[in-house]
Structure formats: C-alpha cells, structure tokens
Amino acid sequence: MRSPERKGHQADTPLDQPHGTPAAWARTPAAGLLREAVRRTLLRLCVQAYARPLVDGLEHLTGLRGPAVFVANHSSHLDTPLILGALPQQLARRVAVGAAADYFFASPLTGAATALLFNAFPIQRGAAHHWRAGAESLLGQGWHLLLYPEGTRSPDGSLGTFKTGAARLCLGAGVPAVPIALLGAHTVIPRGTRWPRPGVSPVLIRVGRPLYPVTGETPHVLRERMRGGVEQLLLSA
C-alpha cells in the first residue's frame, strides 16, 4: 500500500513517529475487532465486486513460526485488500502494513482511516532509518509485516527494482521474507486511476516459500533473492 508519487518531506506527527511503534492505537483489541468486522463485510464485498481472487501456495505458510515480512509486487491500490483477504484469517489479523507516509498519512484523517482499516504504519520513502526502528518493534511484538519493496505502484504492471529497506529489516530482526505475487491486479485499478474498472477481473495471489536470511548475507543479496522469489511466482503462473 504505497503511493504513486512523492509529495515531499512531511513533518512527523503523532501517527508518524520515527522511533517506537507508530500508529500503535490501531493495534489495540478494540481497533482489531472493528477492523475485522469491516474486512469481513464492506472490504470483502468491495474486492469481490471488482476482482475474482484466486489463491495459490498457502501451504508454504504451514511451517512458518514467529513473525515474517511479506514482500509483494505492487501495481494497484487493491493489492493490500487482496493479500489480506488471501491469507489465513488467524495470520491476516496479525499483519501490519507499511504505507507511504507522504500519501496515506499526509493528513490526520486519511492517516487514521488507513491505520484503522489496514493496521498500517507510515513509511518515509527514501529514509529507511526513520521507519525501520518502528518496524523492528512491531516484529518484536509478534506482528507480521506486509511491505512493497518497489516503493511505488508499477505504471504498467511489470515488476520493478526492489529497494533494500525490507532486506535490511529481515537481516536486522532475523526474520524470513515471504514472497507474494499478484497477477491481474493492475487491470482492476491501474496507476493513474481513482476507481476500479467496471467488470470483474480474475486476480491470482501466489504465496512462495519463506526466504530465511543467511549468515553473512548482505542487504543487496537478500534484496535480489526477494525480488527473484516474487519474479519466479509471476513467471511460473
């Protein structure tokens, strides 16, 4: 759930703390209950109105122990609802989503809505040191994370270059990265459009095997392994 363009540096707000756990109120029991209710009703109906999601590879999650970082390609604002809807319910409710601070947290209202609906926390693009401490704190509390290492939505649905932030996070926290590929989401809400296209489009969500950090591995090497995992899922569909 990252934004299409940068809008310049935004000052830190109570929803956007560079240290500690950002948007912590969205992970309270009350917020979680409300979020689950919205996901199962309004959000689910909205997704199904424009997409016909198919899921493959969930068996790769059966051996997952402890927190993980889900890394996915990004081509549509529908990506996050699709992924959260595809994951097993007991796992999805423990996922926090990285969202662009300069877009989704640009105002208190949109920031609060994004945090509540998607359990989102702000990511300052181009300044990984600002958000990694909060993300590591979430992992330490047992939350899974969903990140889009491309840093922005693809303009044509193709897979772009990955940034190293997610890889550095996995290496620092010692947690695996789980590649996820979405095929067809770009046709539902292409970049540059505000509303879904009419009609119901098939979208395939594929989950790959967890990629565990290797001793001595550099962020750049793990980044390429992450991208390769997503690319393999896209090409083998």
Secondary structure, DSSP 8 states (H G I E B T S, - for coil): ---SS--------TT--SSS-TTGGGGSHHHHHHHHHHIIIIIHHHHHHHEEEEEE-GGGGTT--S--EEEE----TTHHHHHHHHS-HHHHTTEEEEEEHHHHTSSHHHHHHHHHHH-EEEE-TT-HHHHHHHHHHHHHTT-EEEE-TTSS--SSS------SHHHHHHHHHT--EEEEEEESHHHHS-TT-SS--SS-EEEEEEE---B---TT--HHHHHHHHHHHHHHHHHT-
